[in-house]
Every structure is written in structure tokens, then in C-alpha cells.
Amino acid sequence: DDIPLLLWQDGLRACGWQEGFERQLFQALDTSGSGLIHCRELPWLDIEIKRREAKQQAKWRFRRESQVRAINTLATQYAKKDFKAFLQRHFGCTYHAWRRSMDPEGSMSIQRAELFKACKQLNWQGDVRSLWRSLDFDGGGSTSLEELEPSTAQLLAQFRELAVNMFGAKPAASFWAAIDRRNKMKLSYQQFASELVAMGFQRKVKTLARWLDWQQRGYIMQQDILFLNTWKPPPWLVAKSDQEAAEQFKRMLLAKY
């Protein structure tokens, strides 16, 4: 239990100590001046060893968890990319795929079971669980069109904003009456696009007209816009960009970090 200087020096080197100052360390720990270090005088050493071991284990767990998170992130990214490509090949556009295979009611939101059922019916061979994690990133138990395809949801939300501003919270019937001037109950893509332009809507009107015909009849009917009555898109889809606010936020981040 008593360690002399030479044994101390040899022991440190055997343990890989390369910092030097072995004699100075020995003298600092030899508090009695007896030329020996007594183990009973080092109660703190066991505490430090256990603390170091706990720290190393924590680092190992962190690295392991980081690796798992990285793998899961790659898996979810790949699953989402593959699923969207699959939908494009089979339906031509994401909105048609969404309405025809997952959300025929037009709520713009689906539950986990609905997605899993759709993937099975479509015979998509990808990792459905990773796909769900990529779409339900907030863990809320549901996902929405904007989480699958934000740009598609944004155009539809902007279209809904026009209708709501002109005809109120449930605009579908009034909006349709305004554009179906001859009461034909259906409009061609060109007629629909022209009516939107006349109302002041200039954003990809031909693309929007094609999307709304999600049952691919070749024309648009009132039932194709009934989702305007029930969908409540998140505000950020129609928010106007504010460059000054963005620059101010950037300056706050730079000042803080």
C-alpha cells in the first residue's frame, strides 16, 4: 500500500504517462514527507477514476446515439425522396397522388394508418416507417400535404387565400358560381385559368388547373374545389416575405452566437 519514488516513476511510465514531472507529482502527494505515498491518502483517486469512466461511457453513448440518428436521418431522407419519385412516375404530380391514393376527401391531412394502407395498396416497396418519420417530423401523429410537397401546398394555399378573401370562410360554392358563368357545371383548364387571371391571380394558373383535375376527367368541376371549405393551411404557406425582418433576425443571431 506504500509506494516509494522509484516504483511510482516506473508505474507511471508503465501506465503510459508521458508528461514528465514524476518526481514533482510524487512530492506533492507525499503529504507526510515520509518518502512514500500511502494509498489511504488518495481517497479522491477512486472518485476521479469513476468519474472519468462515467464520462467516457457518456461520450460513447453520445457517439452511438449520434450514429443512430445520422443513419435514421439518411433513411428518412431516402425514403421520402424515393416515395415522391414513385408517386411522380405513377400519377404525374404529387397532388393527384395525394388525393387519389391517400386523401380523397381533401382534408389535406392523413393519419399513420392511412399512409401505411396507401403504401400497401400502391405496392411501394420502400421503408414505410422511415417514410412516416420523415413526414411526421414533429411526432404529432398525422402528416399533411405541405410536409410531403411544400411547393404544391403553397400554390393551393395561395389559391384558397384568394377564394376566402373574395367569398368568405367557405368559398367553394360562391367561387364556382362566379367562374362558371354559363352554368355548364364544368370548365376546361383554359377557362378556369382565364377566370383566375381575371380575378387577379397570376401564379401558375395552368399548373393549378391541371392539378385540380385530380380525377383526370379532362375538365374541372365544383367538387374539385370543395377542399377550399375545410382545409386550414398553416399561415406560413401564404405569408409574405419580409426581407427587413429576415436581416434583423440574422443580425440578432450573429450578435448572440
C-alpha positions in Angstrom: 0.0 0.0 0.0 3.1 2.2 0.4 4.7 3.4 -2.9 8.3 4.7 -3.0 9.5 7.1 -5.6 11.2 4.6 -8.0 8.1 2.4 -8.0 6.0 5.5 -8.6 8.1 6.6 -11.6 8.1 3.1 -13.1 4.4 2.7 -12.6 3.5 5.9 -14.2 5.6 5.1 -17.3 4.1 1.6 -17.5 0.6 3.2 -17.5 1.6 5.4 -20.5 2.3 8.6 -18.6 4.4 10.9 -20.9 4.0 14.3 -19.4 7.1 14.2 -17.1 7.4 15.8 -13.7 7.0 12.4 -12.0 9.2 13.5 -9.0 7.2 16.7 -8.5 4.0 14.8 -8.5 5.4 12.4 -6.0 6.5 15.2 -3.7 3.1 16.8 -4.0 1.3 13.6 -3.0 3.7 12.7 -0.2 2.0 15.0 2.2 3.7 13.4 5.3 7.2 13.8 3.8 8.0 10.1 4.5 9.3 9.4 1.1 6.3 7.2 0.5 2.8 7.7 -1.0 0.2 6.0 1.1 -2.9 4.7 -0.7 -5.1 5.8 2.2 -4.1 9.3 1.5 -5.6 9.1 -2.0 -9.3 8.6 -1.4 -10.1 11.1 -4.2 -8.4 8.9 -6.8 -11.2 6.3 -6.8 -13.7 9.1 -7.2 -11.8 10.6 -10.1 -11.5 7.2 -11.8 -15.2 6.5 -11.5 -16.0 10.0 -12.8 -13.7 9.5 -15.7 -15.2 6.1 -16.5 -18.7 7.7 -16.4 -17.6 10.5 -18.7 -16.1 8.0 -21.2 -19.3 6.0 -21.1 -21.4 9.1 -21.7 -19.2 10.0 -24.7 -19.5 6.5 -26.1 -23.3 6.6 -25.7 -23.4 10.0 -27.3 -21.3 8.9 -30.3 -23.5 5.8 -30.6 -26.7 7.8 -30.5 -25.3 10.3 -33.0 -24.5 7.5 -35.4 -28.0 6.0 -35.0 -29.6 9.5 -35.6 -27.4 10.0 -38.6 -28.4 6.6 -40.1 -32.1 7.3 -39.3 -31.9 10.7 -40.9 -30.4 9.3 -44.1 -33.0 6.5 -44.1 -35.9 9.0 -43.8 -34.5 11.3 -46.4 -34.0 8.5 -48.9 -37.5 7.0 -48.1 -39.2 10.4 -48.8 -37.2 11.0 -52.0 -37.9 7.5 -53.3 -41.6 7.7 -52.4 -42.0 11.1 -54.1 -40.3 9.8 -57.2 -42.6 6.7 -57.1 -45.7 9.0 -57.0 -44.4 11.1 -59.9 -43.9 8.0 -62.1 -47.4 6.6 -61.3 -49.5 9.8 -61.1 -47.6 12.5 -62.8 -47.9 15.1 -60.0 -47.9 14.9 -56.2 -51.4 16.4 -55.7 -53.0 13.8 -57.9 -51.2 11.1 -56.0 -52.2 12.6 -52.7 -55.9 12.9 -53.5 -56.3 9.6 -55.4 -54.3 7.3 -53.1 -54.3 8.9 -49.7 -56.8 11.8 -49.2 -59.8 11.5 -51.5 -61.8 13.7 -49.0 -59.4 16.6 -49.5 -58.7 17.2 -45.8 -55.0 17.7 -46.7 -54.1 15.6 -43.6 -53.8 11.9 -43.1 -53.0 9.6 -40.2 -50.3 7.0 -39.9 -52.6 4.1 -40.7 -53.8 5.8 -43.8 -50.3 6.3 -45.2 -49.4 2.7 -44.4 -52.6 1.4 -46.2 -51.9 3.6 -49.2 -48.3 2.4 -49.5 -49.5 -1.2 -49.4 -52.2 -0.6 -52.0 -49.7 1.2 -54.2 -47.2 -1.7 -53.7 -44.5 0.8 -52.8 -41.5 -1.4 -51.7 -39.7 1.3 -49.6 -39.3 1.6 -45.9 -42.7 2.8 -44.8 -41.7 3.5 -41.2 -38.8 5.7 -42.3 -41.2 7.5 -44.7 -43.6 8.2 -41.8 -40.8 9.6 -39.6 -39.8 11.9 -42.5 -43.4 13.2 -42.8 -44.4 13.3 -39.2 -41.3 15.1 -38.1 -43.0 16.8 -35.1 -44.4 13.5 -33.8 -48.0 14.8 -33.9 -49.4 11.5 -35.2 -50.5 12.9 -38.6 -49.0 14.4 -41.7 -50.1 16.8 -44.3 -49.6 17.8 -47.9 -47.2 20.5 -47.0 -44.9 18.0 -45.3 -44.8 15.9 -48.4 -44.6 18.6 -51.0 -44.4 22.2 -49.6 -44.4 23.9 -53.1 -47.6 22.1 -54.1 -49.3 23.0 -50.8 -48.2 26.6 -51.1 -49.8 27.2 -54.5 -53.0 25.6 -53.4 -53.0 27.7 -50.2 -52.5 30.9 -52.2 -55.4 29.8 -54.4 -57.5 29.3 -51.3 -56.5 32.6 -49.9 -57.8 34.3 -53.0 -61.1 32.5 -52.7 -61.5 33.2 -49.0 -60.7 36.9 -49.4 -63.4 37.2 -52.1 -66.1 34.9 -50.8 -65.6 34.2 -47.1 -64.6 31.2 -45.0 -66.4 28.6 -47.0 -65.9 29.9 -50.5 -66.3 26.8 -52.8 -69.9 27.3 -53.9 -69.7 31.1 -54.4 -66.4 30.9 -56.1 -67.7 28.3 -58.5 -70.8 30.3 -59.3 -68.6 33.3 -60.1 -66.4 31.4 -62.6 -69.0 29.1 -64.1 -70.8 31.9 -65.8 -72.8 29.8 -68.2 -73.7 27.2 -65.5 -72.2 24.3 -67.5 -71.1 22.6 -64.3 -67.6 22.1 -65.7 -64.8 24.2 -67.0 -61.9 23.4 -69.3 -58.4 24.0 -68.0 -58.1 27.1 -70.1 -61.4 28.5 -69.0 -60.5 28.0 -65.4 -57.1 29.6 -65.8 -58.6 32.6 -67.6 -61.1 33.2 -64.8 -58.3 33.1 -62.2 -56.3 35.7 -64.2 -59.4 37.9 -64.4 -59.7 37.7 -60.6 -56.1 38.9 -60.3 -54.5 35.5 -59.6 -51.3 35.2 -61.6 -49.4 32.3 -60.0 -49.1 29.2 -62.3 -52.7 29.2 -63.2 -52.3 26.5 -65.9 -50.5 24.2 -63.5 -53.1 24.8 -60.8 -55.9 24.0 -63.2 -54.2 20.7 -64.2 -53.7 19.8 -60.5 -57.3 20.4 -59.5 -58.5 17.8 -62.0 -57.1 15.1 -59.7 -59.5 12.5 -61.1 -58.2 13.3 -64.6 -61.5 13.8 -66.3 -60.1 16.4 -68.6 -62.1 19.3 -67.0 -62.8 20.9 -63.6 -66.0 20.6 -61.6 -67.2 22.3 -58.4 -66.4 19.1 -56.4 -62.8 19.5 -57.3 -62.6 22.7 -55.2 -64.6 21.6 -52.2 -61.4 21.3 -50.2 -61.5 25.1 -50.0 -64.2 24.9 -47.4 -62.4 22.6 -45.0 -58.7 22.9 -45.4 -56.9 25.2 -42.9 -53.4 25.6 -44.3 -50.7 26.8 -41.9 -50.1 30.6 -42.1 -46.5 30.2 -43.4 -47.8 28.9 -46.7 -49.3 32.3 -47.6 -47.0 34.5 -45.6 -45.4 37.4 -47.5 -41.6 37.5 -47.4 -40.1 40.3 -45.2 -36.5 40.9 -46.2 -36.0 43.6 -43.5 -37.2 41.2 -40.8 -35.0 38.4 -42.1 -32.0 40.7 -42.0 -32.8 41.8 -38.5 -33.2 38.2 -37.3 -29.8 37.4 -38.9 -28.1 40.2 -37.1 -29.6 39.0 -33.8 -28.2 35.5 -34.4 -24.8 36.9 -35.3 -24.8 39.1 -32.2 -25.7 36.2 -29.9 -23.6 33.5 -31.4 
